[in-house]
Amino acid sequence: MAQKAMSTSMTASLNEVRLHDHDRFLTLLFAPMPQRLSLIALYAFNLEIARIAETVTEPMMGHIRLQWWRETLEGLANGETRGHAAAVALSESGLDIRQLQPLIDARERDLSEDVFEDMAALDDYATKTSAAVMGIAARALGGEEKAGAAADAIRHAGIAYALTGLLRALPVHASQGRLTMPADVLLRRNVDPHTILAGEMTEGLRAVIRDVADHALSHLSAARMADFDPQLLPALMPASLCDRYLDMMTAPGFDPFRERTDVPAFLRQLKLLGRNLRKKI
């Protein structure tokens, strides 16, 4: 992955991203050094806070863990890493740590029992999480000015990738008692939330999945039409993989509770390589 030996913490962070956020791991291949190290640290940190809700047994423990990360980020300015590999990687990355605090605040939403009222609320969540990560990655790759000029592309790509991820994670979230589909869409499609939490596939839920997938595709299309400097492409690349995942989830007869939406790594690599050659999302 690197042209020179990485630190133990950076290597450990890279391995975590490879194991648990493989799409972003594959995009790292297209980022130049030393910016690649910044992206490794960013993605490892994002992974840490994104999976808190899935690893705690009660919300209070999740809030404590998020607060731990707030305090850890504050301590990085004084060289304090608390010995955590991702924190050490951040201290070595050159990232502006102030950009990371809002990501922690956004993850408070994962610990709430409140449902998303509508698609706009889901978009807002995706903007503050997935799109925000893409924005930080874009600034690491091309600087503030280029990232600012690409704000539309970043926002749309981030939302598309987040919505795709929420659809793919629907069975996992349901098993944890979490409902991530918009309430107004569930109501319009006459879907009882309890059937989702029970892992029951219905025609109504199939329609909900199509609605959210169509919304994700509209954002993906907007991202592809927006202008951005090709230097920023590695930051937006995860969205390039949305098409295939959404095709699988909207295929006739697909049941997310019994079928997986995994795409072989070599096919994802080929897709990303093609997009990189074309300098397109």
C-alpha positions in Angstrom: 0.0 0.0 0.0 2.8 2.4 0.7 6.1 3.5 -0.8 7.8 3.4 2.6 7.2 1.5 5.8 4.2 2.7 7.7 4.0 3.0 11.5 2.6 0.1 13.5 -0.6 2.2 14.3 -1.1 3.2 10.7 -0.7 -0.4 9.6 -3.2 -1.5 12.2 -5.6 1.1 11.1 -5.2 0.1 7.5 -6.0 -3.5 8.4 -9.1 -2.5 10.2 -10.3 -0.6 7.2 -9.5 -3.5 5.0 -11.5 -5.9 7.2 -14.5 -3.7 8.0 -14.7 -1.0 5.3 -13.5 -2.8 2.2 -15.0 -0.4 -0.4 -13.0 2.5 1.0 -10.0 0.3 1.4 -10.0 -0.4 -2.3 -10.2 3.3 -3.2 -7.0 4.0 -1.2 -5.1 2.4 -4.0 -5.9 5.5 -6.2 -4.7 8.1 -3.6 -1.1 9.3 -3.8 1.2 9.3 -0.9 1.3 11.0 1.6 -2.4 11.8 1.2 -3.1 8.1 1.4 -2.0 8.1 5.0 -4.4 10.8 5.8 -7.3 8.8 4.2 -6.3 5.7 6.1 -6.4 7.5 9.4 -9.7 9.2 8.5 -11.4 6.0 7.4 -10.2 4.1 10.5 -11.5 6.9 12.8 -14.8 6.9 10.9 -15.1 3.2 11.3 -14.5 3.4 15.0 -17.4 5.8 15.6 -19.7 4.4 13.0 -19.8 0.9 14.5 -20.3 2.1 18.1 -24.1 1.7 17.9 -23.6 -1.9 16.7 -21.2 -2.9 19.5 -22.8 -1.5 22.6 -25.6 -3.1 24.6 -27.3 0.1 25.6 -27.3 3.7 24.3 -25.6 5.2 27.4 -22.5 3.1 26.7 -22.5 4.4 23.2 -22.7 8.0 24.4 -19.8 7.4 26.7 -17.7 5.9 23.9 -18.4 8.9 21.7 -17.4 11.2 24.5 -14.2 9.3 24.9 -13.5 10.0 21.2 -14.3 13.7 21.7 -11.8 13.9 24.6 -9.3 11.9 22.6 -9.4 14.3 19.7 -9.0 17.3 22.0 -5.9 15.6 23.5 -4.3 15.0 20.1 -3.3 18.7 20.0 -1.1 18.0 23.0 0.3 14.8 21.6 -2.0 12.6 23.8 -3.3 9.5 21.9 -4.4 7.3 24.8 -2.6 4.5 23.0 -5.4 3.8 20.5 -4.1 2.8 17.1 -6.7 5.0 15.2 -5.9 8.0 17.4 -2.1 7.5 16.9 -2.7 7.3 13.1 -4.7 10.5 13.3 -1.8 12.2 15.1 0.5 11.1 12.2 -1.9 12.0 9.4 -1.7 15.8 9.2 -5.5 16.1 9.2 -7.2 19.1 10.7 -8.6 17.4 13.8 -11.3 20.1 14.1 -12.9 18.7 11.0 -13.6 15.4 12.8 -15.6 16.6 15.8 -18.8 17.1 13.8 -18.6 13.4 12.7 -18.8 12.4 16.3 -21.9 14.6 16.9 -23.6 13.2 13.9 -23.2 9.6 15.2 -25.3 10.5 18.3 -28.2 9.9 15.9 -27.3 6.2 15.7 -28.0 5.8 19.4 -31.5 7.3 19.2 -34.7 5.3 19.0 -36.3 8.1 16.9 -37.1 7.1 13.3 -36.3 9.2 10.3 -39.4 11.2 9.6 -38.9 11.5 5.8 -36.4 11.2 3.0 -35.2 14.8 3.8 -34.2 13.7 7.3 -32.4 10.7 5.9 -30.5 13.0 3.4 -29.5 15.3 6.3 -28.1 12.3 8.3 -26.2 11.1 5.2 -24.8 14.6 4.6 -23.5 14.9 8.1 -21.9 11.4 8.0 -20.9 9.9 4.7 -20.8 13.1 2.7 -18.8 14.8 5.5 -16.2 12.0 5.4 -15.9 12.5 1.7 -15.5 16.2 2.2 -12.7 15.7 4.6 -11.0 13.2 2.3 -11.4 15.7 -0.6 -9.7 18.4 1.4 -6.9 16.0 2.2 -6.4 15.3 -1.5 -6.8 18.6 -3.1 -7.1 21.4 -0.5 -9.9 23.6 0.7 -10.5 25.5 -2.5 -10.9 22.4 -4.7 -13.0 20.6 -2.2 -15.2 23.7 -1.8 -15.7 23.9 -5.6 -16.8 20.2 -5.5 -19.3 20.6 -2.7 -22.3 19.5 -4.8 -20.5 16.4 -6.2 -19.4 15.5 -2.7 -22.8 15.9 -1.1 -24.7 13.9 -3.7 -22.0 11.2 -3.8 -22.0 10.9 0.0 -25.8 10.7 0.2 -25.9 8.1 -2.5 -23.3 5.9 -0.8 -24.9 6.3 2.7 -28.4 5.4 1.5 -27.0 2.4 -0.3 -25.2 1.4 2.8 -28.3 1.7 5.0 -30.2 -0.5 2.6 -27.5 -3.1 2.6 -27.4 -3.0 6.4 -31.2 -3.1 6.8 -31.2 -6.7 8.2 -28.4 -6.0 10.6 -30.1 -2.9 11.9 -33.5 -4.7 12.1 -31.9 -7.5 14.3 -30.7 -4.7 16.6 -34.1 -3.1 16.8 -33.1 -0.2 14.7 -35.3 1.2 12.0 -33.6 3.3 9.3 -36.2 3.5 6.6 -38.1 6.9 6.4 -41.4 6.8 8.3 -43.4 8.6 5.6 -42.3 6.1 3.0 -43.2 3.2 5.3 -46.6 4.8 5.8 -47.2 5.4 2.1 -46.3 1.8 1.3 -48.4 0.5 4.2 -45.5 -1.3 5.9 -45.8 -2.2 9.6 -42.4 -1.4 11.1 -42.7 -4.5 13.3 -42.5 -6.8 10.3 -39.1 -5.3 9.4 -37.8 -5.7 12.9 -39.0 -9.3 12.8 -37.1 -9.9 9.6 -40.1 -10.4 7.4 -40.0 -9.5 3.7 -43.2 -8.1 2.3 -44.2 -6.5 -1.0 -44.6 -3.3 0.8 -41.0 -3.4 2.1 -39.9 -4.3 -1.4 -41.5 -1.1 -2.6 -39.8 0.9 0.2 -36.5 -0.5 -0.8 -37.1 0.6 -4.4 -38.1 4.1 -3.3 -35.0 4.6 -1.3 -32.8 3.0 -4.0 -34.4 5.3 -6.6 -33.6 8.3 -4.4 -30.0 7.1 -4.0 -29.7 6.7 -7.7 -31.0 10.3 -8.3 -28.2 11.5 -6.0 -25.6 9.4 -7.8 -26.7 10.8 -11.1 -26.5 14.3 -9.7 -23.0 13.6 -8.4 -21.9 12.3 -11.8 -23.1 15.5 -13.5 -21.5 17.8 -11.0 -18.0 19.3 -11.7 -15.0 18.4 -9.5 -11.2 18.3 -9.9 -10.1 14.8 -10.9 -7.5 15.0 -8.0 -10.4 14.5 -5.7 -11.7 11.4 -7.3 -10.4 8.9 -4.7 -12.5 10.6 -2.1 -15.7 10.2 -4.1 -14.9 6.8 -5.5 -17.0 4.7 -3.0 -20.1 6.0 -4.7 -19.0 4.4 -7.9 -20.0 1.0 -6.4 -23.6 2.0 -5.6 -25.0 0.9 -9.0 -24.2 -2.8 -8.5 -25.4 -2.9 -4.9 -28.7 -1.2 -5.8 -29.3 -3.5 -8.8 -29.0 -6.5 -6.5 -31.3 -5.1 -3.8 -34.0 -4.1 -6.3 -33.9 -7.3 -8.3 -37.2 -9.3 -8.5 -37.6 -11.6 -5.6 -34.6 -10.3 -3.6 -34.9 -10.8 0.1 -32.4 -8.8 2.2 -33.0 -11.0 5.3 -31.9 -14.1 3.5 -29.6 -12.9 0.7 -26.4 -10.9 0.9 -25.4 -8.0 -1.3 -21.7 -8.8 -1.4 -19.8 -8.2 -4.7 -16.5 -10.0 -5.2 -13.5 -7.8 -4.6 -12.1 -8.3 -8.0 -15.3 -7.0 -9.7 -15.2 -3.9 -7.4 -11.6 -3.4 -8.2 -12.3 -3.5 -12.0 -15.2 -1.1 -11.6 -13.0 1.4 -9.6 -10.1 1.0 -12.1 -12.4 1.8 -15.0 -13.8 4.9 -13.2 -10.3 6.0 -12.4 -9.2 5.7 -16.0 -12.2 7.8 -17.0 -11.8 10.2 -14.1 -15.5 9.8 -13.3 -17.4 8.6 -10.3 
